[in-house]
Amino acid sequence: MSDSKITVLRNGPFRLEGENLQILDPAGNVYGLAGRTVVSLCRCGASANKPFCDGSHNKVGFDSLCPARDLPPPPPPKTP
């Protein structure tokens, strides 16, 4: 399995990079990426090509800075 990377771009989309990227819709259908190894996913909600970015974040003034941080540990699993 190859490495993949997701970068949260300042005031922009999520940029996914990696070999054999696979993006699925809620029903489990796969988006055809035509062999791309880099795609950008919309974060602003204004793209006419969701879930992919079309640059609309620039027009709507999307503003989001997300510096890296550590998440707290996950909660323990629930026991029946």
C-alpha contacts under 8 A as a table, 3 or more apart, distances in Angstrom:
res1	aa1	res2	aa2	distance
2	S	18	G	7.05
2	S	19	E	6.29
3	D	18	G	6.15
3	D	19	E	7.48
4	S	16	L	7.27
4	S	17	E	5.63
4	S	18	G	4.35
4	S	19	E	7.13
4	S	21	L	7.96
5	K	15	R	7.98
5	K	16	L	5.80
5	K	17	E	5.16
5	K	18	G	6.42
6	I	14	F	6.43
6	I	15	R	5.48
6	I	16	L	4.55
6	I	17	E	6.41
7	T	14	F	5.67
7	T	15	R	5.08
7	T	16	L	6.62
8	V	12	G	7.47
8	V	13	P	6.46
8	V	14	F	4.76
8	V	15	R	6.51
8	V	66	C	7.06
9	L	12	G	4.98
9	L	13	P	5.63
9	L	14	F	6.06
9	L	15	R	7.04
9	L	65	L	7.95
10	R	13	P	7.85
10	R	63	D	7.63
10	R	64	S	5.99
10	R	65	L	5.18
10	R	66	C	7.07
11	N	57	H	7.15
11	N	62	F	5.60
11	N	63	D	4.70
11	N	64	S	4.75
11	N	65	L	6.39
12	G	42	C	7.55
12	G	43	R	6.77
12	G	44	C	7.35
12	G	57	H	6.12
12	G	58	N	7.88
12	G	62	F	7.18
12	G	63	D	7.88
12	G	64	S	7.54
13	P	40	S	5.82
13	P	41	L	5.36
13	P	42	C	4.91
13	P	43	R	5.16
13	P	44	C	7.43
13	P	53	C	6.36
14	F	40	S	5.46
14	F	41	L	5.05
14	F	42	C	6.64
14	F	43	R	6.76
15	R	38	V	7.03
15	R	39	V	5.88
15	R	40	S	4.35
15	R	41	L	6.41
16	L	37	T	7.90
16	L	38	V	5.55
16	L	39	V	5.33
16	L	40	S	6.05
16	L	41	L	7.70
17	E	21	L	7.59
17	E	37	T	5.61
17	E	38	V	4.48
17	E	39	V	6.76
18	G	21	L	6.03
18	G	37	T	5.19
18	G	38	V	6.62
19	E	37	T	5.37
20	N	35	G	7.49
20	N	37	T	6.94
21	L	33	L	7.93
21	L	36	R	7.71
21	L	37	T	6.57
22	Q	30	V	6.76
22	Q	31	Y	7.28
22	Q	33	L	7.93
23	I	30	V	5.80
23	I	31	Y	5.72
24	L	27	A	7.62
24	L	28	G	5.29
24	L	29	N	5.29
24	L	30	V	4.45
24	L	31	Y	5.99
25	D	28	G	5.32
25	D	29	N	5.39
25	D	30	V	6.52
25	D	31	Y	7.33
26	P	29	N	7.41
33	L	36	R	5.55
36	R	39	V	6.92
39	V	52	F	7.50
40	S	52	F	5.81
40	S	53	C	5.51
41	L	50	K	7.53
41	L	51	P	5.57
41	L	52	F	4.31
41	L	53	C	5.02
42	C	45	G	6.26
42	C	46	A	7.72
42	C	47	S	6.43
42	C	50	K	6.47
42	C	51	P	5.68
42	C	52	F	5.24
42	C	53	C	4.33
42	C	54	D	7.64
43	R	53	C	7.82
44	C	47	S	7.44
44	C	56	S	7.83
44	C	57	H	5.81
44	C	62	F	6.03
45	G	50	K	7.76
46	A	56	S	5.79
46	A	57	H	6.76
46	A	60	V	7.49
47	S	50	K	5.54
47	S	51	P	7.62
47	S	52	F	7.11
47	S	53	C	5.77
47	S	54	D	5.48
47	S	55	G	7.11
47	S	56	S	5.44
47	S	57	H	7.61
48	A	54	D	6.87
48	A	56	S	7.99
49	N	52	F	5.42
49	N	53	C	6.56
49	N	54	D	6.29
50	K	53	C	6.63
53	C	56	S	7.30
55	G	58	N	5.95
55	G	59	K	7.59
56	S	59	K	5.17
56	S	60	V	6.34
57	H	60	V	5.32
57	H	61	G	5.94
57	H	62	F	5.02
58	N	61	G	5.45
58	N	62	F	6.62
59	K	62	F	7.94
